[in-house]
Amino acid sequence: MAKTANINIRIDPETKAGAEQLFAKFGITLTDAVNIFLRQSLMVGGLPFEMKQPNYNAETEAAMQEARDIASGKIPAKSYASARELFQELDHEC
């Protein structure tokens, strides 16, 4: 029997469960899939897929930056007393 080595990785439970379900459809385990990934990486001399930075248009980039600024507290988030108030503001923006 071949010798094996252990690799311990941390991954969120939802990703793990989704990957297990996906690979089960191919009849392989998560361990099998990781082995395939590592062997393919060795064969190609790097990651076995192309890595690219997403290229968003200016409007999307601005919206993402605004969301980051709101999340970090740099700019205050708007709040509304009711859903009706929110929808009234949205109607006036059009």
N, C-alpha and C positions, 0 to 999 in steps of 0.2 A: 504494500500500500504506500502511496506517495506521502511524503511529509507535507504538512501544511503549516501556515503561519496565520495568526489571528490579526485582524485589523479592527479596531474599535472606532466607530464614527458616531457623531451625534447628529440627529436629524429630527425635524419636527414630526410628530406622530402621523399627521395627515399626509405628509409627503411619503412617508414610509408605507402607510397603508395603501395609498394610491399606486405606488410603484409595485408593491407586492401583487395587487390585483392585476395591474397591467402585465407584469411578467408571467403571472400564472396563466394568462391567456395564451402565452407562447410555450407553456409547459416547463418554465424554468423558475428557479427561486431567485430571490434578491441576491443571494450569494453568487449564483451562477451569472447573473447580470453584471455584478461588480467585476467578477473574473473576466467576463467578455470585454467589458470596458477597459480594464487594465491591459489585457492582452492586445487589444486593438490599438491602444495608446502606444504600446511598445512597438507594434508593427509599423505604425505610421510615424513614429518618432515625435509624438506630441498628442494633443487632444484629438480624438477621432471625429471631430466636427469643427466647423468654422465658427470662430467667435467674432462677433461684431458688436460694436457699440450702436445702440438704437439711434436712428436719425429722425428726430421729430421736427415738425415745422415750427416756426417762431411762435405761433399762437399756443400750441401745445406746450412748448418749452416754458412760456410765460405762465401758463396755468399751473404747471408742475412746480415752478419756483414759488408762485403765490401759495400753493398748498404747503410747501416746505416752510415758508415764512409764517403761515398761520399755525402750523404744527409746532414750530419752535418758539412761538410767542412774539416774533418780531413785529407782526402786525395783528391787530385784534380780529377775531372772528366775529362775523355778524351774528346776531341772535334775534329771534322773533318770538313774540308772545303767543302766536298761533300759526297754524299752517295757512290760514286765510291771509294773514299779514305777509307771509313769505310769497304766496302766489300773487298777491296784489303788487308787490315790488317787482316780481318777475314779469308780470304783464306790462308794467310801466317801462321796463327796460327794452321791450321790443319796439 
